[in-house]
Amino acid sequence: MAEIGITRFGKFFSSGAMYVASLEKFHHQEILREIENEWGKLKCQMRHIHSTDDKIVPFGNTDYTKKMFTSAELKIIKLNEGNHFLPWNHFELIRSNILEIINESFE
């Protein structure tokens, strides 16, 4: 779907911000595919905080995270509300998880 946004047609019928977002999305997909086979090698703490009402990225992506990050110390945090904008909707939860990972890495 991001491919439509980066065409001449997509650029003409969307805002500048939407066009840039489409370009970013398209290139993110390419880069993520290139490094996908390396994810299982990561041995670090990781949090996947995801809301079940996210309309942009389905909650089912947590299954993909579990499948791909097999060596990581993974913690899935399921939220029933918060949509895609968790840093704004659940700032304290995001902040506390980041600080927890940082603090535990220095113990």
C-alpha positions as CSV (number, residue, x, y, z in Angstrom):
1,M,0.0,0.0,0.0
2,A,2.9,2.4,0.7
3,E,3.9,2.0,-2.9
4,I,0.8,4.0,-4.1
5,G,1.8,6.9,-1.8
6,I,5.2,7.2,-3.5
7,T,3.9,7.4,-7.0
8,R,3.4,10.6,-8.9
9,F,-0.4,10.0,-8.5
10,G,0.0,9.5,-4.7
11,K,2.2,12.6,-4.3
12,F,-0.4,14.8,-6.2
13,F,-3.4,13.6,-4.1
14,S,-1.8,13.6,-0.7
15,S,-0.3,16.2,1.7
16,G,3.4,16.7,1.9
17,A,3.5,15.0,5.3
18,M,1.6,12.0,3.9
19,Y,4.0,11.7,1.0
20,V,7.0,11.7,3.2
21,A,5.4,9.2,5.6
22,S,4.8,6.9,2.6
23,L,8.4,7.2,1.5
24,E,9.6,6.3,5.0
25,K,7.2,3.4,5.2
26,F,8.3,2.0,1.9
27,H,12.0,2.2,2.7
28,H,11.5,0.8,6.2
29,Q,10.0,-2.3,4.7
30,E,13.1,-2.8,2.4
31,I,15.6,-2.3,5.2
32,L,13.7,-4.6,7.7
33,R,13.7,-7.4,5.1
34,E,17.4,-7.0,4.7
35,I,18.2,-7.5,8.4
36,E,15.3,-9.9,9.2
37,N,17.6,-13.0,9.5
38,E,19.7,-11.3,12.1
39,W,16.9,-10.6,14.6
40,G,17.2,-14.0,16.2
41,K,20.8,-13.3,17.2
42,L,19.9,-10.3,19.4
43,K,20.6,-11.1,23.1
44,C,19.2,-8.1,24.9
45,Q,16.1,-7.1,26.9
46,M,13.3,-6.1,24.7
47,R,9.8,-4.8,25.2
48,H,7.0,-5.0,22.7
49,I,4.2,-2.8,24.0
50,H,1.2,-3.0,21.7
51,S,-2.4,-2.0,21.9
52,T,-5.2,-4.3,20.7
53,D,-7.0,-1.3,19.2
54,D,-4.1,-0.2,17.0
55,K,-5.6,0.4,13.6
56,I,-2.2,0.9,11.9
57,V,-0.2,-2.1,13.0
58,P,-2.3,-5.2,14.0
59,F,-1.9,-6.7,17.5
60,G,-1.0,-9.9,15.8
61,N,2.4,-8.5,15.1
62,T,3.3,-9.6,18.6
63,D,3.3,-13.2,17.4
64,Y,5.8,-12.2,14.7
65,T,8.0,-10.6,17.4
66,K,8.0,-13.8,19.4
67,K,8.9,-15.8,16.4
68,M,11.7,-13.6,15.2
69,F,13.5,-12.4,18.4
70,T,14.2,-15.9,19.8
71,S,17.4,-15.0,21.7
72,A,16.2,-11.8,23.2
73,E,14.8,-11.4,26.7
74,L,11.4,-10.5,25.3
75,K,8.4,-9.1,27.3
76,I,5.1,-8.5,25.5
77,I,2.9,-5.9,27.1
78,K,-0.7,-6.0,25.9
79,L,-2.8,-2.9,26.2
80,N,-6.5,-2.8,25.5
81,E,-6.5,0.8,24.6
82,G,-4.1,3.3,23.3
83,N,-4.2,2.8,19.5
84,H,-0.9,3.4,17.6
85,F,0.2,6.5,19.5
86,L,1.4,4.9,22.7
87,P,4.3,7.3,23.5
88,W,1.6,10.0,23.8
89,N,-1.3,7.9,25.2
90,H,0.8,5.8,27.7
91,F,3.8,8.0,28.2
92,E,4.5,6.8,31.8
93,L,4.3,3.1,30.8
94,I,6.7,3.6,27.9
95,R,9.1,5.7,30.1
96,S,9.1,3.2,32.9
97,N,9.9,0.3,30.6
98,I,12.8,2.2,29.0
99,L,14.2,3.2,32.4
100,E,13.8,-0.4,33.7
101,I,15.8,-1.8,30.8
102,I,18.5,0.9,31.3
103,N,18.7,0.3,35.0
104,E,18.9,-3.5,34.7
105,S,21.7,-3.2,32.1
106,F,23.9,-1.5,34.8
107,E,23.3,-4.1,37.5
